[in-house]
Amino acid sequence: MTIIKQATYLKDAVIIEKREHAFRGFIQVEKVSLRHRLFGQDHYSKTLQRELVHRPEAAGVLIYNDQQQQFALIEQFRIGALDDAASPWQLEIIAGVLDADETPETCLYREAQEEAGCSLFDVQPLFSFYPSAGACSELFHLYVAQAELPASGSIFSMPDEGENIQLHVFDYKDLNQLMTTGRLKNAPVIMALQWLQQHIKTLSDVK
């Protein structure tokens, strides 16, 4: 099997004909007219009209502790899940938007304090990815890190930012059940907990 190490085409295979702002706020929306190279052909596509949602670069971290055999998730209201059949309150990893020239790691240390009251150590990067590249420019940096976890969950809030967050602390033994209940509905938390499942298995194999 051939491993694809590089994209078939690079940025210069896209011709931007027009870009205009349709909305400017915390989230921005552009209307873009473009043409791009077609696979297996020497010519370009017809002119395509696309709407591009711009969201700031973001980072998230799954906090866990091997000695305590526990991990932490947060729960908060999410407008994107407003029409979810069960609930718009979502279980997530700790995450935030990068400020100005802030690095992903700096962002995570700050967010861990604000949303969970935890100080991180053994911080490890997993992936950087586009959560919804079909329409959104957001680049998300996913990490895992250890921290001393509280004995029970707490409530954290940033009223100026409209945040109201419940911290939940789970035991390792409850992870598999959590992954199969359908309660988890966003990519970063699922990816991070899949990593944790493998991490726990590795620890068990070593013993």
N, C-alpha and C positions, 0 to 999 in steps of 0.2 A: 504494500500500500504506500502510495506517495504522500508524504507529509507536506502540506502547504505552509511554507514559512513566510511567504509574502503575498500580499494581495495581488490579484491578476493585473489590476490597473492601479495607478497612484493618482494623486490629486490633480495632476495636469491632464488627466483624461476626462475632466469635467469642464464644460464651458458654461460660465455663468452669464446669462443674458441680461438679467435684471434682478435687483433685490430692493425691496421696499418694506418699511416697518408698517405693520397693521395694528400693533398695540405695543405700548411701552409701559411697563410697571416692574414689579419685582420679577415677574416672568415677562419675557418679550416674545412677540410673534412676528415673523417675517414672511412675506410672500416672495417666493423665489421662482424665477423662470430659468430653466437650465436644459442643457443637453449633455449626455454622457456616452462614452464608448459602449458598444454592445459586444457581448462575448462571441468569439469566433467570427467576427466581422471587422471590416476595415473602416466602417462609417459609424456615425453617432446616431443616437435616438432622435426622435422628433422632439420638439420643444415640450418640456413637461412643466406643469404648474404644481408647486409644492408649498405647503405651509410648514415653517420651521419654528418650533417652540424652543426658545433659549432659556435654559435654567443654569444657575451657577454650578461650578464644579463642587462636588461634595465628597465626604468621606464618612465611613461607618466602621464600627468595631464591635465584635462580639466579645464580651467580658466573661471570663471563666476563671476557675481556680481548681487546680488539680488536687491540692491538699484537702480543700473543703468538699471536693467532688460535686461542685455546683457551677451554674452559669446564670447569667442575668439577662433579661429582656425588658423592654419598656413597652407600655401600652399608652396610646394616645389617639385622639380623634383625628381622622384624615379626610379632607374634603374629596380626595380622589376616590375614596371608598364610600361616598355618600349614598350611592344607590346599591351598595352591596346587599345581597339577600339576607345576610345575617346581622352585620353590624359595621358601622364606619369606624369603630375603635379597633385599631390594628396592633398586633404584637410585632415588635421590630427590634433590631439591634440599635444601639446608640449611634446617632449620626447627626451631621450638621453640614452647613455650607461653609466653604473656605472664605475667610475674610481677606480681601485685598491680596497681598503677596504671601499669605499664610500657607504653610506646607500642610499636607494631609495629616501628618503626625501631630503637629501643633494643634490643629483643629480637634483631633480626637482627644488629646489630653484635656483641652478646654471643655469639650462636650461631656466627657466622662464625669468631670467635676460638677457641671451644671445639671446633668440629667440623672446622675446616679450617686454623686458624692464619693466617687471612687478615684483612686490614684493608680494609673496603669504601670505595669512592668512587663517585660518579655513581650514587647510589641512586635508583631510579625505581619508583613503585607501578604495578602493572598492574590487578589486580582484587581485590575482596573478595567472597567467595562462601561458600555453605554446601555443603561436599563431599557431604553425604548428608542433605538436608533431609527425606527421607521418615521419618527416625527420630532424627536427631542434631541437637543445637543448635549444634555447633561452627561458628564463623565464622572463615574462613581468609583472611589478607591476603597476597597474592602480589606479590613484588617481583623486580626484576632489579638487579644492581649489578656494577660492575667491581672487580677486585682484582688485585694481583700474584700470579700463580699459581706454585706450586712447580714445580720441574723434573719431579717425579714424585709419585705418590700416596704418602700416609703413613697410619699408623694412629693414630686418636685414641680416647681412652676416658675415660669418666666412671664409674668403678667404683661410686660411691655411687648413681648413677642407673641402673646396669645397662646402660650404653651401651658398645658396642664398634663403632667406625666406621672403615671403609676409605674414604679419599679417592681418587677416580679423576680424572685429568686427561685430557680428550679434545681432539683437534684439530677445528677447524671442519669440515675436509674429511670427517670421520667422522660428522658429525651426521645426514645423511640416512639412512645405513645403520643407525645406532642407532635411529632413529625407526621403522624397518620390520622390526626383528627380533622384535618381540613381547616384548622384555625390559622395557619400561617399562609399569608397570601401576597407576600412581596419577595422579590428575588434575593436581595441581600441577606435576609434572615434565613431563608432556605439554604442558600449556598454556604453561609457560615456554619449552620448547624450540621450540614452534611460533612463539612470539614471536622467539626467536633466529634461526630460519630466515628470517623476514621481515626481521629486522635485518641479517643477513648479505647478503641479496639487495639491500637498500637501499644498503649500503656498496658492493656490486659495481656497482650501477647508477650511483652517483655517480662512480665511477672511469671 
